[in-house]
């Protein structure tokens, strides 16, 4: 995704966490914009979700 910061166009990553609720419907848990899709970015994002009350995670799937 492209974003303008300080008058300059830069690439940014969108980190997205989704889940399936107990009725089988997909839900978005959170979306975070970051400079890179790296370990520290994902760690911070997942910590934010935990701080918001995320629990009961049984499986994580990632494309990288």
mmCIF file as Biopython writes it, N, C-alpha, C and O atoms, coordinates in Angstrom:
data_model
#
loop_
_atom_site.group_PDB
_atom_site.id
_atom_site.type_symbol
_atom_site.label_atom_id
_atom_site.label_alt_id
_atom_site.label_comp_id
_atom_site.label_asym_id
_atom_site.label_entity_id
_atom_site.label_seq_id
_atom_site.pdbx_PDB_ins_code
_atom_site.Cartn_x
_atom_site.Cartn_y
_atom_site.Cartn_z
_atom_site.occupancy
_atom_site.B_iso_or_equiv
_atom_site.auth_seq_id
_atom_site.auth_asym_id
_atom_site.pdbx_PDB_model_num
ATOM 1   N N  . UNK A ? 1  ? 0.844   -1.161  0.000  1.0 0.0 1  A 1 
ATOM 2   C CA . UNK A ? 1  ? 0.000   0.000   0.000  1.0 0.0 1  A 1 
ATOM 3   C C  . UNK A ? 1  ? 0.895   1.231   0.000  1.0 0.0 1  A 1 
ATOM 4   O O  . UNK A ? 1  ? 1.934   1.239   0.660  1.0 0.0 1  A 1 
ATOM 5   N N  . UNK A ? 2  ? 0.515   2.249   -0.715 1.0 0.0 2  A 1 
ATOM 6   C CA . UNK A ? 2  ? 1.273   3.501   -0.761 1.0 0.0 2  A 1 
ATOM 7   C C  . UNK A ? 2  ? 0.638   4.516   0.189  1.0 0.0 2  A 1 
ATOM 8   O O  . UNK A ? 2  ? -0.585  4.617   0.287  1.0 0.0 2  A 1 
ATOM 9   N N  . UNK A ? 3  ? 1.495   5.268   0.888  1.0 0.0 3  A 1 
ATOM 10  C CA . UNK A ? 3  ? 1.029   6.279   1.835  1.0 0.0 3  A 1 
ATOM 11  C C  . UNK A ? 3  ? 1.950   7.498   1.729  1.0 0.0 3  A 1 
ATOM 12  O O  . UNK A ? 3  ? 3.159   7.356   1.545  1.0 0.0 3  A 1 
ATOM 13  N N  . UNK A ? 4  ? 1.379   8.675   1.844  1.0 0.0 4  A 1 
ATOM 14  C CA . UNK A ? 4  ? 2.169   9.899   1.826  1.0 0.0 4  A 1 
ATOM 15  C C  . UNK A ? 4  ? 2.499   10.298  3.254  1.0 0.0 4  A 1 
ATOM 16  O O  . UNK A ? 4  ? 1.602   10.548  4.059  1.0 0.0 4  A 1 
ATOM 17  N N  . UNK A ? 5  ? 3.803   10.357  3.570  1.0 0.0 5  A 1 
ATOM 18  C CA . UNK A ? 5  ? 4.296   10.798  4.869  1.0 0.0 5  A 1 
ATOM 19  C C  . UNK A ? 5  ? 5.280   11.923  4.649  1.0 0.0 5  A 1 
ATOM 20  O O  . UNK A ? 5  ? 6.256   11.763  3.916  1.0 0.0 5  A 1 
ATOM 21  N N  . UNK A ? 6  ? 5.036   13.055  5.271  1.0 0.0 6  A 1 
ATOM 22  C CA . UNK A ? 6  ? 5.925   14.220  5.185  1.0 0.0 6  A 1 
ATOM 23  C C  . UNK A ? 6  ? 6.177   14.614  3.727  1.0 0.0 6  A 1 
ATOM 24  O O  . UNK A ? 6  ? 7.296   14.969  3.358  1.0 0.0 6  A 1 
ATOM 25  N N  . UNK A ? 7  ? 5.131   14.549  2.906  1.0 0.0 7  A 1 
ATOM 26  C CA . UNK A ? 7  ? 5.248   14.950  1.513  1.0 0.0 7  A 1 
ATOM 27  C C  . UNK A ? 7  ? 5.932   13.941  0.615  1.0 0.0 7  A 1 
ATOM 28  O O  . UNK A ? 7  ? 6.189   14.236  -0.552 1.0 0.0 7  A 1 
ATOM 29  N N  . UNK A ? 8  ? 6.233   12.768  1.124  1.0 0.0 8  A 1 
ATOM 30  C CA . UNK A ? 8  ? 6.926   11.731  0.365  1.0 0.0 8  A 1 
ATOM 31  C C  . UNK A ? 8  ? 6.064   10.471  0.310  1.0 0.0 8  A 1 
ATOM 32  O O  . UNK A ? 8  ? 5.494   10.068  1.324  1.0 0.0 8  A 1 
ATOM 33  N N  . UNK A ? 9  ? 5.964   9.848   -0.860 1.0 0.0 9  A 1 
ATOM 34  C CA . UNK A ? 9  ? 5.182   8.617   -1.014 1.0 0.0 9  A 1 
ATOM 35  C C  . UNK A ? 9  ? 6.056   7.432   -0.618 1.0 0.0 9  A 1 
ATOM 36  O O  . UNK A ? 9  ? 7.166   7.264   -1.125 1.0 0.0 9  A 1 
ATOM 37  N N  . UNK A ? 10 ? 5.536   6.613   0.300  1.0 0.0 10 A 1 
ATOM 38  C CA . UNK A ? 10 ? 6.278   5.450   0.796  1.0 0.0 10 A 1 
ATOM 39  C C  . UNK A ? 10 ? 5.375   4.223   0.812  1.0 0.0 10 A 1 
ATOM 40  O O  . UNK A ? 10 ? 4.152   4.338   0.890  1.0 0.0 10 A 1 
ATOM 41  N N  . UNK A ? 11 ? 5.991   3.055   0.737  1.0 0.0 11 A 1 
ATOM 42  C CA . UNK A ? 11 ? 5.259   1.804   0.886  1.0 0.0 11 A 1 
ATOM 43  C C  . UNK A ? 11 ? 5.043   1.535   2.368  1.0 0.0 11 A 1 
ATOM 44  O O  . UNK A ? 11 ? 5.944   1.747   3.179  1.0 0.0 11 A 1 
ATOM 45  N N  . UNK A ? 12 ? 3.866   1.074   2.715  1.0 0.0 12 A 1 
ATOM 46  C CA . UNK A ? 12 ? 3.570   0.660   4.084  1.0 0.0 12 A 1 
ATOM 47  C C  . UNK A ? 12 ? 2.917   -0.720  4.046  1.0 0.0 12 A 1 
ATOM 48  O O  . UNK A ? 12 ? 2.360   -1.137  3.030  1.0 0.0 12 A 1 
ATOM 49  N N  . UNK A ? 13 ? 3.001   -1.402  5.157  1.0 0.0 13 A 1 
ATOM 50  C CA . UNK A ? 13 ? 2.364   -2.712  5.285  1.0 0.0 13 A 1 
ATOM 51  C C  . UNK A ? 13 ? 1.102   -2.585  6.115  1.0 0.0 13 A 1 
ATOM 52  O O  . UNK A ? 13 ? 1.027   -1.766  7.031  1.0 0.0 13 A 1 
ATOM 53  N N  . UNK A ? 14 ? 0.125   -3.390  5.792  1.0 0.0 14 A 1 
ATOM 54  C CA . UNK A ? 14 ? -1.066  -3.504  6.627  1.0 0.0 14 A 1 
ATOM 55  C C  . UNK A ? 14 ? -1.060  -4.893  7.233  1.0 0.0 14 A 1 
ATOM 56  O O  . UNK A ? 14 ? -1.091  -5.897  6.520  1.0 0.0 14 A 1 
ATOM 57  N N  . UNK A ? 15 ? -1.020  -4.942  8.561  1.0 0.0 15 A 1 
ATOM 58  C CA . UNK A ? 15 ? -1.087  -6.202  9.274  1.0 0.0 15 A 1 
ATOM 59  C C  . UNK A ? 15 ? -2.545  -6.422  9.653  1.0 0.0 15 A 1 
ATOM 60  O O  . UNK A ? 15 ? -3.174  -5.541  10.240 1.0 0.0 15 A 1 
ATOM 61  N N  . UNK A ? 16 ? -3.082  -7.579  9.323  1.0 0.0 16 A 1 
ATOM 62  C CA . UNK A ? 16 ? -4.499  -7.865  9.551  1.0 0.0 16 A 1 
ATOM 63  C C  . UNK A ? 16 ? -4.635  -9.182  10.305 1.0 0.0 16 A 1 
ATOM 64  O O  . UNK A ? 16 ? -4.013  -10.184 9.951  1.0 0.0 16 A 1 
ATOM 65  N N  . UNK A ? 17 ? -5.453  -9.164  11.344 1.0 0.0 17 A 1 
ATOM 66  C CA . UNK A ? 17 ? -5.773  -10.388 12.078 1.0 0.0 17 A 1 
ATOM 67  C C  . UNK A ? 17 ? -7.263  -10.660 11.903 1.0 0.0 17 A 1 
ATOM 68  O O  . UNK A ? 17 ? -8.096  -9.801  12.188 1.0 0.0 17 A 1 
ATOM 69  N N  . UNK A ? 18 ? -7.586  -11.848 11.437 1.0 0.0 18 A 1 
ATOM 70  C CA . UNK A ? 18 ? -8.986  -12.228 11.266 1.0 0.0 18 A 1 
ATOM 71  C C  . UNK A ? 18 ? -9.216  -13.543 11.997 1.0 0.0 18 A 1 
ATOM 72  O O  . UNK A ? 18 ? -8.275  -14.258 12.343 1.0 0.0 18 A 1 
ATOM 73  N N  . UNK A ? 19 ? -10.470 -13.839 12.219 1.0 0.0 19 A 1 
ATOM 74  C CA . UNK A ? 19 ? -10.834 -15.057 12.942 1.0 0.0 19 A 1 
ATOM 75  C C  . UNK A ? 19 ? -12.176 -15.554 12.434 1.0 0.0 19 A 1 
ATOM 76  O O  . UNK A ? 19 ? -12.820 -14.912 11.604 1.0 0.0 19 A 1 
ATOM 77  N N  . UNK A ? 20 ? -12.583 -16.694 12.941 1.0 0.0 20 A 1 
ATOM 78  C CA . UNK A ? 20 ? -13.903 -17.251 12.672 1.0 0.0 20 A 1 
ATOM 79  C C  . UNK A ? 20 ? -14.601 -17.365 14.025 1.0 0.0 20 A 1 
ATOM 80  O O  . UNK A ? 20 ? -14.074 -17.982 14.951 1.0 0.0 20 A 1 
ATOM 81  N N  . UNK A ? 21 ? -15.783 -16.769 14.136 1.0 0.0 21 A 1 
ATOM 82  C CA . UNK A ? 21 ? -16.487 -16.803 15.421 1.0 0.0 21 A 1 
ATOM 83  C C  . UNK A ? 21 ? -17.169 -18.158 15.636 1.0 0.0 21 A 1 
ATOM 84  O O  . UNK A ? 21 ? -17.094 -19.041 14.782 1.0 0.0 21 A 1 
ATOM 85  N N  . UNK A ? 22 ? -17.823 -18.308 16.768 1.0 0.0 22 A 1 
ATOM 86  C CA . UNK A ? 22 ? -18.424 -19.593 17.129 1.0 0.0 22 A 1 
ATOM 87  C C  . UNK A ? 22 ? -19.546 -20.032 16.191 1.0 0.0 22 A 1 
ATOM 88  O O  . UNK A ? 22 ? -19.888 -21.213 16.139 1.0 0.0 22 A 1 
ATOM 89  N N  . UNK A ? 23 ? -20.126 -19.069 15.442 1.0 0.0 23 A 1 
ATOM 90  C CA . UNK A ? 23 ? -21.164 -19.412 14.459 1.0 0.0 23 A 1 
ATOM 91  C C  . UNK A ? 23 ? -20.576 -19.698 13.080 1.0 0.0 23 A 1 
ATOM 92  O O  . UNK A ? 23 ? -21.313 -20.016 12.147 1.0 0.0 23 A 1 
ATOM 93  N N  . UNK A ? 24 ? -19.251 -19.587 12.945 1.0 0.0 24 A 1 
ATOM 94  C CA . UNK A ? 24 ? -18.593 -19.881 11.677 1.0 0.0 24 A 1 
ATOM 95  C C  . UNK A ? 24 ? -18.424 -18.684 10.758 1.0 0.0 24 A 1 
ATOM 96  O O  . UNK A ? 24 ? -18.017 -18.846 9.608  1.0 0.0 24 A 1 
ATOM 97  N N  . UNK A ? 25 ? -18.729 -17.476 11.243 1.0 0.0 25 A 1 
ATOM 98  C CA . UNK A ? 25 ? -18.595 -16.275 10.423 1.0 0.0 25 A 1 
ATOM 99  C C  . UNK A ? 25 ? -17.228 -15.627 10.619 1.0 0.0 25 A 1 
ATOM 100 O O  . UNK A ? 25 ? -16.709 -15.594 11.734 1.0 0.0 25 A 1 
ATOM 101 N N  . UNK A ? 26 ? -16.643 -15.112 9.535  1.0 0.0 26 A 1 
ATOM 102 C CA . UNK A ? 26 ? -15.350 -14.431 9.673  1.0 0.0 26 A 1 
ATOM 103 C C  . UNK A ? 26 ? -15.514 -13.065 10.343 1.0 0.0 26 A 1 
ATOM 104 O O  . UNK A ? 26 ? -16.503 -12.368 10.117 1.0 0.0 26 A 1 
ATOM 105 N N  . UNK A ? 27 ? -14.540 -12.696 11.165 1.0 0.0 27 A 1 
ATOM 106 C CA . UNK A ? 27 ? -14.512 -11.388 11.814 1.0 0.0 27 A 1 
ATOM 107 C C  . UNK A ? 27 ? -13.091 -10.833 11.740 1.0 0.0 27 A 1 
ATOM 108 O O  . UNK A ? 27 ? -12.119 -11.586 11.784 1.0 0.0 27 A 1 
ATOM 109 N N  . UNK A ? 28 ? -12.983 -9.520  11.627 1.0 0.0 28 A 1 
ATOM 110 C CA . UNK A ? 28 ? -11.692 -8.854  11.653 1.0 0.0 28 A 1 
ATOM 111 C C  . UNK A ? 28 ? -11.388 -8.498  13.113 1.0 0.0 28 A 1 
ATOM 112 O O  . UNK A ? 28 ? -12.179 -7.816  13.764 1.0 0.0 28 A 1 
ATOM 113 N N  . UNK A ? 29 ? -10.253 -8.957  13.620 1.0 0.0 29 A 1 
ATOM 114 C CA . UNK A ? 29 ? -9.856  -8.664  14.992 1.0 0.0 29 A 1 
ATOM 115 C C  . UNK A ? 29 ? -9.117  -7.338  15.094 1.0 0.0 29 A 1 
ATOM 116 O O  . UNK A ? 29 ? -9.214  -6.641  16.104 1.0 0.0 29 A 1 
ATOM 117 N N  . UNK A ? 30 ? -8.378  -6.994  14.043 1.0 0.0 30 A 1 
ATOM 118 C CA . UNK A ? 30 ? -7.641  -5.741  14.065 1.0 0.0 30 A 1 
ATOM 119 C C  . UNK A ? 30 ? -6.860  -5.534  12.787 1.0 0.0 30 A 1 
ATOM 120 O O  . UNK A ? 30 ? -6.547  -6.482  12.068 1.0 0.0 30 A 1 
ATOM 121 N N  . UNK A ? 31 ? -6.550  -4.273  12.517 1.0 0.0 31 A 1 
ATOM 122 C CA . UNK A ? 31 ? -5.734  -3.886  11.366 1.0 0.0 31 A 1 
ATOM 123 C C  . UNK A ? 31 ? -4.753  -2.835  11.858 1.0 0.0 31 A 1 
ATOM 124 O O  . UNK A ? 31 ? -5.131  -1.912  12.580 1.0 0.0 31 A 1 
ATOM 125 N N  . UNK A ? 32 ? -3.497  -2.976  11.467 1.0 0.0 32 A 1 
ATOM 126 C CA . UNK A ? 32 ? -2.458  -2.042  11.898 1.0 0.0 32 A 1 
ATOM 127 C C  . UNK A ? 32 ? -1.589  -1.683  10.700 1.0 0.0 32 A 1 
ATOM 128 O O  . UNK A ? 32 ? -1.190  -2.554  9.926  1.0 0.0 32 A 1 
ATOM 129 N N  . UNK A ? 33 ? -1.302  -0.404  10.557 1.0 0.0 33 A 1 
ATOM 130 C CA . UNK A ? 33 ? -0.416  0.064   9.490  1.0 0.0 33 A 1 
ATOM 131 C C  . UNK A ? 33 ? 0.986   0.200   10.056 1.0 0.0 33 A 1 
ATOM 132 O O  . UNK A ? 33 ? 1.172   0.737   11.148 1.0 0.0 33 A 1 
ATOM 133 N N  . UNK A ? 34 ? 1.968   -0.283  9.316  1.0 0.0 34 A 1 
ATOM 134 C CA . UNK A ? 34 ? 3.348   -0.202  9.778  1.0 0.0 34 A 1 
ATOM 135 C C  . UNK A ? 34 ? 4.313   0.019   8.641  1.0 0.0 34 A 1 
ATOM 136 O O  . UNK A ? 34 ? 3.964   -0.126  7.469  1.0 0.0 34 A 1 
ATOM 137 N N  . UNK A ? 35 ? 5.536   0.372   9.001  1.0 0.0 35 A 1 
ATOM 138 C CA . UNK A ? 35 ? 6.565   0.626   8.000  1.0 0.0 35 A 1 
ATOM 139 C C  . UNK A ? 35 ? 7.007   -0.655  7.308  1.0 0.0 35 A 1 
ATOM 140 O O  . UNK A ? 35 ? 7.283   -0.659  6.108  1.0 0.0 35 A 1 
ATOM 141 N N  . UNK A ? 36 ? 7.074   -1.762  8.085  1.0 0.0 36 A 1 
ATOM 142 C CA . UNK A ? 36 ? 7.519   -3.039  7.525  1.0 0.0 36 A 1 
ATOM 143 C C  . UNK A ? 36 ? 6.702   -4.174  8.124  1.0 0.0 36 A 1 
ATOM 144 O O  . UNK A ? 36 ? 6.139   -4.059  9.212  1.0 0.0 36 A 1 
ATOM 145 N N  . UNK A ? 37 ? 6.656   -5.272  7.381  1.0 0.0 37 A 1 
ATOM 146 C CA . UNK A ? 37 ? 6.041   -6.498  7.891  1.0 0.0 37 A 1 
ATOM 147 C C  . UNK A ? 37 ? 7.173   -7.353  8.451  1.0 0.0 37 A 1 
ATOM 148 O O  . UNK A ? 37 ? 7.681   -8.249  7.776  1.0 0.0 37 A 1 
ATOM 149 N N  . UNK A ? 38 ? 7.562   -7.066  9.693  1.0 0.0 38 A 1 
ATOM 150 C CA . UNK A ? 38 ? 8.681   -7.766  10.298 1.0 0.0 38 A 1 
ATOM 151 C C  . UNK A ? 38 ? 8.305   -8.286  11.684 1.0 0.0 38 A 1 
ATOM 152 O O  . UNK A ? 38 ? 7.182   -8.090  12.148 1.0 0.0 38 A 1 
ATOM 153 N N  . UNK A ? 39 ? 9.251   -8.945  12.333 1.0 0.0 39 A 1 
ATOM 154 C CA . UNK A ? 39 ? 8.998   -9.560  13.631 1.0 0.0 39 A 1 
ATOM 155 C C  . UNK A ? 39 ? 8.524   -8.543  14.663 1.0 0.0 39 A 1 
ATOM 156 O O  . UNK A ? 39 ? 7.564   -8.800  15.389 1.0 0.0 39 A 1 
ATOM 157 N N  . UNK A ? 40 ? 9.185   -7.396  14.733 1.0 0.0 40 A 1 
ATOM 158 C CA . UNK A ? 40 ? 8.811   -6.408  15.749 1.0 0.0 40 A 1 
ATOM 159 C C  . UNK A ? 40 ? 7.426   -5.824  15.470 1.0 0.0 40 A 1 
ATOM 160 O O  . UNK A ? 40 ? 6.669   -5.561  16.404 1.0 0.0 40 A 1 
ATOM 161 N N  . UNK A ? 41 ? 7.088   -5.620  14.202 1.0 0.0 41 A 1 
ATOM 162 C CA . UNK A ? 41 ? 5.766   -5.113  13.850 1.0 0.0 41 A 1 
ATOM 163 C C  . UNK A ? 41 ? 4.666   -6.087  14.231 1.0 0.0 41 A 1 
ATOM 164 O O  . UNK A ? 41 ? 3.657   -5.694  14.817 1.0 0.0 41 A 1 
ATOM 165 N N  . UNK A ? 42 ? 4.861   -7.370  13.896 1.0 0.0 42 A 1 
ATOM 166 C CA . UNK A ? 42 ? 3.873   -8.385  14.241 1.0 0.0 42 A 1 
ATOM 167 C C  . UNK A ? 42 ? 3.783   -8.575  15.753 1.0 0.0 42 A 1 
ATOM 168 O O  . UNK A ? 42 ? 2.686   -8.725  16.292 1.0 0.0 42 A 1 
ATOM 169 N N  . UNK A ? 43 ? 4.920   -8.568  16.441 1.0 0.0 43 A 1 
ATOM 170 C CA . UNK A ? 43 ? 4.914   -8.726  17.901 1.0 0.0 43 A 1 
ATOM 171 C C  . UNK A ? 43 ? 4.119   -7.612  18.568 1.0 0.0 43 A 1 
ATOM 172 O O  . UNK A ? 43 ? 3.316   -7.863  19.468 1.0 0.0 43 A 1 
ATOM 173 N N  . UNK A ? 44 ? 4.347   -6.381  18.123 1.0 0.0 44 A 1 
ATOM 174 C CA . UNK A ? 44 ? 3.630   -5.233  18.680 1.0 0.0 44 A 1 
ATOM 175 C C  . UNK A ? 44 ? 2.129   -5.340  18.401 1.0 0.0 44 A 1 
ATOM 176 O O  . UNK A ? 44 ? 1.308   -5.078  19.281 1.0 0.0 44 A 1 
ATOM 177 N N  . UNK A ? 45 ? 1.780   -5.723  17.177 1.0 0.0 45 A 1 
ATOM 178 C CA . UNK A ? 45 ? 0.379   -5.859  16.792 1.0 0.0 45 A 1 
ATOM 179 C C  . UNK A ? 45 ? -0.318  -6.947  17.611 1.0 0.0 45 A 1 
ATOM 180 O O  . UNK A ? 45 ? -1.424  -6.736  18.109 1.0 0.0 45 A 1 
ATOM 181 N N  . UNK A ? 46 ? 0.321   -8.100  17.752 1.0 0.0 46 A 1 
ATOM 182 C CA . UNK A ? 46 ? -0.266  -9.194  18.519 1.0 0.0 46 A 1 
ATOM 183 C C  . UNK A ? 46 ? -0.370  -8.831  20.000 1.0 0.0 46 A 1 
ATOM 184 O O  . UNK A ? 46 ? -1.346  -9.197  20.654 1.0 0.0 46 A 1 
ATOM 185 N N  . UNK A ? 47 ? 0.621   -8.120  20.538 1.0 0.0 47 A 1 
ATOM 186 C CA . UNK A ? 47 ? 0.551   -7.659  21.931 1.0 0.0 47 A 1 
ATOM 187 C C  . UNK A ? 47 ? -0.646  -6.725  22.111 1.0 0.0 47 A 1 
ATOM 188 O O  . UNK A ? 47 ? -1.348  -6.799  23.120 1.0 0.0 47 A 1 
ATOM 189 N N  . UNK A ? 48 ? -0.878  -5.841  21.127 1.0 0.0 48 A 1 
ATOM 190 C CA . UNK A ? 48 ? -2.029  -4.933  21.174 1.0 0.0 48 A 1 
ATOM 191 C C  . UNK A ? 48 ? -3.341  -5.720  21.221 1.0 0.0 48 A 1 
ATOM 192 O O  . UNK A ? 48 ? -4.246  -5.379  21.982 1.0 0.0 48 A 1 
ATOM 193 N N  . UNK A ? 49 ? -3.440  -6.767  20.410 1.0 0.0 49 A 1 
ATOM 194 C CA . UNK A ? 49 ? -4.653  -7.594  20.412 1.0 0.0 49 A 1 
ATOM 195 C C  . UNK A ? 49 ? -4.837  -8.294  21.762 1.0 0.0 49 A 1 
ATOM 196 O O  . UNK A ? 49 ? -5.959  -8.391  22.259 1.0 0.0 49 A 1 
ATOM 197 N N  . UNK A ? 50 ? -3.755  -8.777  22.349 1.0 0.0 50 A 1 
ATOM 198 C CA . UNK A ? 50 ? -3.834  -9.410  23.666 1.0 0.0 50 A 1 
ATOM 199 C C  . UNK A ? 50 ? -4.265  -8.402  24.726 1.0 0.0 50 A 1 
ATOM 200 O O  . UNK A ? 50 ? -5.078  -8.719  25.594 1.0 0.0 50 A 1 
ATOM 201 N N  . UNK A ? 51 ? -3.722  -7.195  24.655 1.0 0.0 51 A 1 
ATOM 202 C CA . UNK A ? 51 ? -4.091  -6.148  25.607 1.0 0.0 51 A 1 
ATOM 203 C C  . UNK A ? 51 ? -5.565  -5.768  25.487 1.0 0.0 51 A 1 
ATOM 204 O O  . UNK A ? 51 ? -6.178  -5.334  26.462 1.0 0.0 51 A 1 
ATOM 205 N N  . UNK A ? 52 ? -6.134  -5.934  24.283 1.0 0.0 52 A 1 
ATOM 206 C CA . UNK A ? 52 ? -7.553  -5.658  24.061 1.0 0.0 52 A 1 
ATOM 207 C C  . UNK A ? 52 ? -8.446  -6.822  24.477 1.0 0.0 52 A 1 
ATOM 208 O O  . UNK A ? 52 ? -9.671  -6.716  24.409 1.0 0.0 52 A 1 
ATOM 209 N N  . UNK A ? 53 ? -7.839  -7.941  24.912 1.0 0.0 53 A 1 
ATOM 210 C CA . UNK A ? 53 ? -8.638  -9.045  25.417 1.0 0.0 53 A 1 
ATOM 211 C C  . UNK A ? 53 ? -8.648  -10.299 24.558 1.0 0.0 53 A 1 
ATOM 212 O O  . UNK A ? 53 ? -9.398  -11.228 24.856 1.0 0.0 53 A 1 
ATOM 213 N N  . UNK A ? 54 ? -7.852  -10.361 23.513 1.0 0.0 54 A 1 
ATOM 214 C CA . UNK A ? 54 ? -7.803  -11.569 22.684 1.0 0.0 54 A 1 
ATOM 215 C C  . UNK A ? 54 ? -7.363  -12.755 23.535 1.0 0.0 54 A 1 
ATOM 216 O O  . UNK A ? 54 ? -6.383  -12.673 24.275 1.0 0.0 54 A 1 
ATOM 217 N N  . UNK A ? 55 ? -8.089  -13.844 23.421 1.0 0.0 55 A 1 
ATOM 218 C CA . UNK A ? 55 ? -7.728  -15.065 24.147 1.0 0.0 55 A 1 
ATOM 219 C C  . UNK A ? 55 ? -8.285  -16.264 23.379 1.0 0.0 55 A 1 
ATOM 220 O O  . UNK A ? 55 ? -9.089  -16.107 22.461 1.0 0.0 55 A 1 
ATOM 221 N N  . UNK A ? 56 ? -7.851  -17.442 23.762 1.0 0.0 56 A 1 
ATOM 222 C CA . UNK A ? 56 ? -8.368  -18.662 23.157 1.0 0.0 56 A 1 
ATOM 223 C C  . UNK A ? 56 ? -7.853  -18.942 21.760 1.0 0.0 56 A 1 
ATOM 224 O O  . UNK A ? 56 ? -8.482  -19.691 21.011 1.0 0.0 56 A 1 
ATOM 225 N N  . UNK A ? 57 ? -6.713  -18.352 21.390 1.0 0.0 57 A 1 
ATOM 226 C CA . UNK A ? 57 ? -6.145  -18.584 20.055 1.0 0.0 57 A 1 
ATOM 227 C C  . UNK A ? 57 ? -5.707  -20.037 19.952 1.0 0.0 57 A 1 
ATOM 228 O O  . UNK A ? 57 ? -4.971  -20.532 20.805 1.0 0.0 57 A 1 
ATOM 229 N N  . UNK A ? 58 ? -6.162  -20.720 18.901 1.0 0.0 58 A 1 
ATOM 230 C CA . UNK A ? 58 ? -5.833  -22.125 18.708 1.0 0.0 58 A 1 
ATOM 231 C C  . UNK A ? 58 ? -4.926  -22.363 17.500 1.0 0.0 58 A 1 
ATOM 232 O O  . UNK A ? 58 ? -4.271  -23.401 17.407 1.0 0.0 58 A 1 
ATOM 233 N N  . UNK A ? 59 ? -4.891  -21.399 16.575 1.0 0.0 59 A 1 
ATOM 234 C CA . UNK A ? 59 ? -4.119  -21.589 15.346 1.0 0.0 59 A 1 
ATOM 235 C C  . UNK A ? 59 ? -3.769  -20.242 14.758 1.0 0.0 59 A 1 
ATOM 236 O O  . UNK A ? 59 ? -4.604  -19.337 14.727 1.0 0.0 59 A 1 
ATOM 237 N N  . UNK A ? 60 ? -2.533  -20.099 14.287 1.0 0.0 60 A 1 
ATOM 238 C CA . UNK A ? 60 ? -2.109  -18.900 13.570 1.0 0.0 60 A 1 
ATOM 239 C C  . UNK A ? 60 ? -1.566  -19.349 12.223 1.0 0.0 60 A 1 
ATOM 240 O O  . UNK A ? 60 ? -0.747  -20.266 12.158 1.0 0.0 60 A 1 
ATOM 241 N N  . UNK A ? 61 ? -2.014  -18.715 11.151 1.0 0.0 61 A 1 
ATOM 242 C CA . UNK A ? 61 ? -1.532  -19.011 9.796  1.0 0.0 61 A 1 
ATOM 243 C C  . UNK A ? 61 ? -1.007  -17.698 9.221  1.0 0.0 61 A 1 
ATOM 244 O O  . UNK A ? 61 ? -1.672  -16.665 9.298  1.0 0.0 61 A 1 
ATOM 245 N N  . UNK A ? 62 ? 0.187   -17.749 8.647  1.0 0.0 62 A 1 
ATOM 246 C CA . UNK A ? 62 ? 0.802   -16.562 8.050  1.0 0.0 62 A 1 
ATOM 247 C C  . UNK A ? 62 ? 1.305   -16.910 6.659  1.0 0.0 62 A 1 
ATOM 248 O O  . UNK A ? 62 ? 1.592   -18.068 6.357  1.0 0.0 62 A 1 
ATOM 249 N N  . UNK A ? 63 ? 1.407   -15.887 5.817  1.0 0.0 63 A 1 
ATOM 250 C CA . UNK A ? 63 ? 1.890   -16.133 4.449  1.0 0.0 63 A 1 
ATOM 251 C C  . UNK A ? 63 ? 3.403   -16.003 4.340  1.0 0.0 63 A 1 
ATOM 252 O O  . UNK A ? 63 ? 3.965   -16.277 3.280  1.0 0.0 63 A 1 
ATOM 253 N N  . UNK A ? 64 ? 4.070   -15.595 5.405  1.0 0.0 64 A 1 
ATOM 254 C CA . UNK A ? 64 ? 5.536   -15.449 5.336  1.0 0.0 64 A 1 
ATOM 255 C C  . UNK A ? 64 ? 6.183   -15.949 6.607  1.0 0.0 64 A 1 
ATOM 256 O O  . UNK A ? 64 ? 7.407   -15.908 6.734  1.0 0.0 64 A 1 
#
